[in-house]
Amino acid sequence: MSADKGTDVSKVKALVNAMHKQGIRLLAMDFDQTLISIHSGGRWKETIENLVKEVRPCMKDLIPACLEKGIYVAIVTYSAQSWLIKDLLKNLYDSANMKIRCGMSAYDMHHMYEHDADDVACSSEISLGTKHSSEDTPNHNTTSSSSIKLLLSTMFDDTSKVHNKIICQENCTSLSNDEIKRLSGQKDKFQHQWLQDKAISFCPKTTYWWLVYVEGSGTYCLLCKKHHSINTQNKATSIGENPSVRMKMSALLDHIASKKHQGAIEAEMLSRVSIFQKELTGKSKVENNVLFMAFSAMYWLAKEGIANEKFQPC
């Protein structure tokens, strides 16, 4: 629609007019390699001014052209840097004449028609710290406190003393006296304040407060336990199916960075997307398994010195 150095505005307007005649009311576009010409990776560390240079000219002209025709515009991205996109839009356009909402969920976008047609909605397919457009608007992409409580009650025995940020924020600020006494002889002890530390026990992608401590047992990861995640190297199930007794902050940080934990996050996010995405992911896993078995067979043949085909005499 346009060259890198400029835009044929008449073509942009013609496209928008055609969209308007077709009754299109919402334009949803990706951010990376769509609105901008590069992929930020969700980890842009340079200045906004440098990012502005990467905006495609045609996309820059497309947004205000849509708004003039009453077509809503949404930036849809997996990037956690929603604030960055908001600042970028403010640099591109006159924010005094254009409303910019950031961190909207799919539910909010569905009800966007209730608002003015001058909005640029900066949304996220995976809500991270979602801000509601109104206090009574539910958000279907975040994890509610009630669902966490239900999950905890399902996974852990009612007789156990369970600690988690969601249930402890009401009336619990420390471990029980019996548990403190039990741990008194240990060098490393679980610190109740870890549960409240967002940098440790909160997963921004899933909005789960994943850290759980069960008195008399040890620490669990709610995500890993929910999705039966295991260590891919040694098949260990600690801090998931089974408790971990490593009462160190470093152990928790190691878990956050582990493939096991990342796999549980991926499984959780996958459970929230469409059946089509699940089918694609399942197909990819099957293909990987087939390739693994094929290469394993080839390795065995080579190791045993066995030919891969028989000699056919003339």
N, C-alpha and C positions, 0 to 999 in steps of 0.2 A: 504493500500500500504506500510505502514511502521509502526513500533512500535514507542512508544514515545521516546525510548532511542536511536534509530538509524534508518537508512534507508538502504534498499536494493537498491543500486544505479543501479544495473543491471535491476531491475524491472522498475525503473523510466525511464531509457534509452529505454527500450523496449516499454513503453507506448508512449514516445515521437516519436520513430521511426514509430510506428503504426499511430500516428496522422499525421506525415509528409507524409506517404504513402497515407493517405486518402485525402491529399490536404488541410489540416487545416492550415490556415495562422495566426489565432489569438486565443489566449487562454485568456479568461476573467474569473477572479476568485474573489470571495468575500474576504474581509479582515478579519472581525471578525468571529471567529470559523471556519475559513478555512485556510487562511495563518497563522493566529495565533490560538492557541488552546482555547483562552478565548474570551469573548465579552468585548471590551473596552468601549462600550456605547457611543463612540464619546467624552469621557471626561477623557482621560488618563492623570493622574497627576503625575505619577511616572517617573523614568528616562528611557531613551531609552535603556540603558543596561538591565533593568528589563524586558522591552518589548521584547527585542531580545531573552530572555530565553523562551518566550512563542511561538516562531515561530516553526511550525511543521517541523521536519527534512525533511520529504518527499517533502514538498512544497519548502523548501529552495533549495533542489537539483533540483526540477522540473523547476524552472525559468531559471537558466543558461543552462540547457539541452535543453529547448525550443529555447532559443536565439541562441544556437550553430547550430540548424537546421533551423534557419531563421523564426521561429514562433514568432510573436509578443506576448507580455504579457501585460495585463491590469489588474490593481487592481481596482475593481469596488465596491464602497462603498457609503453609505449614510453619513458616518462620516464627520464632518466638519473639522477634524484635518488632512487635506491632507498633511500639512507640516510634521506631525508626521510620516506618512507612508513613505514620502520621506526620512526623516532622518533614518528611520528603514532600508530602502533598501540600503542606503549609508553605514550603519554599517554592513550589511550582505555581500555586494559585493564591488568589487573594482570599485569605481565610475569613475576612470580614463579611464576604458575600457568599461563603460556602461553608456549610456545616460538615464537620468531619467527626464521625463516631469511630472509636477504636475498640477492638476486642469484642465485636458482636458475635453472637453464636448463630447457628443456622436457624434457630427459633426466632431470634431477633430479626434476621433477614426476611423470614417468612412474613413477619408483621411490619415490614418496613413501609408498606403502603399507608400505614396510619400516620406517618410523619410527612414533613414537607418534601417536595420533589427536588430540592436543591442540595440533597445530601450526597456526600461521598462516604460510603460505609466501608471502613477498613475492617474486614472480618478475618476469621481464622477457622480453617477446617478442624483444627484441634485447638479448643479453647485453652488459653494459658492466661490465668489471671483475668478472666472475662469480666468486663464491666457491663452491667445491665443498663439498658436505655431507660428503664423505670424500675422502681424498687419491687414492684409486684410482678415483674416479668420473669418467668422461670427460665432457667438455663439448662438445656438438655445435654450439654457437652461437659459439664462439670460433675464431680462426684459429690452428692449430698451427704450431710452428716448422718441422716437416717439410714442411707444405704451402707455406709461404713459400719454403723452400729449393728445392722442386720448381718453383715458379713462377719464381723467379730463374734457375734453370738452363735453363728452357724459353725465357724471353724474352731472355736475354742470351748472347752468344757465350762459349763455354768459354775462349777465348783472352783474353778481357777480364778486367781486374782490377776486380771488382765489390765495392762496399762497401754494406752494409746492417746495421742493428742486429742482426738475427738471426744473420747469418754472421760479423759482426765481433766479437761478444761472446765468441767462442771463443778467438781468438789474434791479433786485429788491433786495434791501437790508434791507427794513423795511416796516412796515405797512404804509398805507396812513395817511396823516395828519388828515383826517376826522375820521378815525378809532381810531387813537391815542387820539383824542379829545373825542370820544364816550366812550373810556375805562378809561378816566382820573379819573372818580369818583369811579372806582373799586379798591379794595385792591389788588387783584391778576390780573395780565395782561399777555396776551400771549406774549412770547418773540420770535421775528422773528428768532433769532439764533438757536432756537430749531430745526428748519427745516434742518439746516446744520449739526446738531449733529448726527453722525452715530450711536452712542450708544443709541439714543432715537428713531429717526425716520426711521431707516433703518432696514429692515428684511433680514438677510443674507440667509435664506432658499429660499425665493422667489425673492430676489434681488429687492424688492419694497422699494421705499421711500414712506412709507405709510401715514405719517402725512400730513394732509391738514388743512389749516386754511382759512375760508371764512369770509371776513369782514362783520360785521353786524349779523353774525350767531354764529360761534364758531368753534370748532375743529372736524374733521372727521378722521376716519381711512379708507383709500382707499380700503384696503383689505376687511374689514368688510362691507363696503358699496357695494362693487362689489359682494360679495357672500351672501348679505342679512343676515349677522350673527346677532344673538340676544343673550341676556343674558339668559343662561339656567335656572337660578333661578327665575328671576322676569320678563322675557321676554322683558326687556328694550332694546331699539334700539338706545340709545344715543351713540355718536361718531361713529355710523354706518349709519343707515338710517337717523337718526336725529343728529343734532350737539350737542356736549357737551360744556357746558359753564364753566366747572371747569378749570380755567386757572392756573393750577399748574403742575410742572414737576412730582410731586408724582402721580398725576392722570394719566399721560401718562405712567409712569412706571407700575402702577397698571393695566392699560389696556393691556400692553405688556404681563403681566403674567396671564391675565384672560383666562378662558376657551373659552370665546367668540372669542377672538383674535386668540388663538391657533386653534380653529375650522375653522376660515377663512383661516389660513395658510394651514391647512390640505386640505381644499377644493380647494385652489389654486394649491397645489402640485398634487392633484388628477386629476385636469383638464389637467395636462401635461403628465400623464402616459397613458399606453395603455388601450384599451377598456376592456381587460380582467381583469385588476386590478380594474377598475370601477365596473365591474360586481361582483367581489369578495367582494368589500367594500359594495356595495348595498345589497348583500345577507346577509352580517354580520349585517347590520343595521336592516333588516327585521327580522332576527332571534332574535335580542335584543328586538324588539318591541313585538314579539310574546311571548317571555318569560315574559316581563313586564306585558302584559295583562293577561297571565295565572296566575302569582303570585298575581296580583290584584284581580282576581276572587276568588282565594283560600283564600285570606285575608278576602274578603267580606263574604264568606261562613262561615269562622271560627268566624268572628265578630258577625254575625247574628245567630250563633248556628245552622246552617242548615247542615244536613248530606250531604256528597258528593255522596252518592248512596242510593237507596231505599232498605229497608229490604225485602228480598225475602223469603216468608214462605215455609216450606218444603212441 
